[in-house]
């Protein structure tokens, strides 16, 4: 079960550029790496489905009410990203958005929600439409619902 504090000691993404952005985001308390050219990112900690070890990655996000919305695109690969497989096995996740940190519950958008959310997310990051054309799988959209009413401020190391 991943929680917000897992972001501090989780294993980084296997993708070097994602791992570097994640470390910069954390080291700055969310002031660097949260926004780039109008695109916003959050940090996500999941629990490894086979290892039980916390894993973290950086993802583009949108919002829907109180929920944060992320896309499991993996650049249009035919396989789901590891973070998505992990949260399917255990939907408790740690999230950092800018300087805010919280534990959330992840769930896959229903078909009706996806119909509304996909165009929104593609406006945020137009490459999602290209990714969808590259793969035969339906790229999942995930909603992250904060679980605690009190959001923790980030503690700088």
Buried (B, 14 or more C-beta within 10 A) or exposed (E): EBBBBBBBEBBBBEBEEBBBBBBEBBEBBBBEBBEEEEEBBBBBBBBBBEEEEBBBBBBBBBEBEEBBBBBBBBEBEEEBBBBBBBBBEBBBBBBBBBBBBBBBBBBBBEEEBBEEBBEEBBEBBEEBBEBBEEBEBEBBBBBBBBBEEEBBEBEEE
